[in-house]
Amino acid sequence: MRKIYYRIEEITGPVIKINAEDVFYGELAKIHLSNGSFTYAQVIRLQGTKTSLQVFMGSKGIRTDDKVEFLGSQVQLLFDKKRLLGRIFNGVGEPIDNKPSLKDVKDVNSINIGGTSFNPSKRIIPSNMIETGIPMIDMFNTLVESQKLPIFSVAGEPYNELLARIALQAKADVIIFGGMGLKYDDYLFFKEELKQNKSKTIMFVHTASDPIVECIMVSDMALCAAEQYATKGQRVLVLLTDMTAFADAMKEIAIAMDQIPSNRGYPGDLYSQLASRYEKAVDIEGSGSITILAVTTMPGDDVTHPIPDNTGYITEGQFYLKNGVVDPFGSLSRLKQLVNSKTRDDHSSLMNSMIKLYDVCKKVRQQQSMGFEVSDFDKKILIFGKDFEEKMMDLKVNLSLIDQLNLGWKILKTHFLPEETSLPSKLIKNYWNKI
């Protein structure tokens, strides 16, 4: 039997408070407005009978005498393995692509979102790479299947373009995109780009003009869908942008609920809220996997800001997008050593040699800018550095991993003698004159 209440005690921003009995955390409620329309809300706090609900469409138009009807279920994703692909939904799972809803389709499963992480006993050690075609990822900071990695960036960097490139080029069975707080132009950009790969792409989108509550639910919708595909044997890549918008939405809701703020006004459970999403990354024994890449824009390029700071304790490294490239010195994939030995025998050594030489190039540039003389070897290093940036670091480069490794040998061979590369003699013998 559905519980109905006719008195709203308090309305603050997108949060309403009522006195209700026998309701549960996360339960959905239908609010019947005085003009005959209705909206939905979700239970987000229980203190005895005092119940707080966040209203999906905001509290505008709600009166204290409006009827609140509890539905006895949580927010759910309507899942169908084939019919979800190529579709675009909002933060509560409603279609925004002018195509029919899945509500009236037979055999569609209703799945509660925001559940617990996958059973640890069924997880296996990551052992496969996800190839993206981007050298600074594949060759130098390999993305590993079931990994969780943030893309640290600042406003103005091409992180959306990078995510779109990965969505189009990554070798995964299903790509699930979750956009939070997107400008409308960014939404149109992703919509246009990802339709090129719509046969394996699903989008959940919250724009800056949408209700703030939906921003929090986008990641849960995306990860709920990812879990369904992963348990059916699919390799799923989840791309989220921007986790800073997600955290800011949490902050706004917490203020409306009169929560005591923590660091810089963010709620005290920021870490656990982020972790509950990132920990959905998993490689399932005998089935599929979920890999998570999530943009985190850092206010003022401050890595000690609460959002990137907390994120760093949860994830397995980071990609650092700076000056339009994935910075080789700020980026780190902690799991790459699990797969680099399986790609090709020269991968690790070639990667280390090129990064060491590029590091020398950066130092020589600094010395040159200060008026120091440069040696003949330094001149070699400077030309190599420019070549490396144009052919390996440019985000427009799209090559298979084998082609990236071959290109690395060609660049070294063009600028250096074998003994100047610090590569093992065995590898030099096998590759130097054969590529």
Secondary structure by P-SEA (a helix, b strand, c coil): cbbbbcccccccccbbbbbccccccbbbbbbbccccccbbbbbccccccbbbbbbccccccccccbbbbbcccccccccccccccccccccccccccccccccccccbbbbbcccccccccccccccbbbbcccccccccccccccbbbbbccccccaaaaaaaaaaacccccbbbbbbccccaaaaaaaaaaaccccccbbbbbbcccccaaaaaaaaaaaaaaaaaaaaaccbbbbbbccaaaaaaaaaaaaaaacccccccccccaaaaaaaaaaacccccccccbbbbbbbbbbcccccccaaaaaaaacccbbbbbcccccccccccccccccccccccccaaaaaaaaaaaaaaaaaaaaaaaacccccaaaaaaaaaaaaaaaccccccccccaaaaaaaaaaaaaaccccccccccaaaaaaccccc
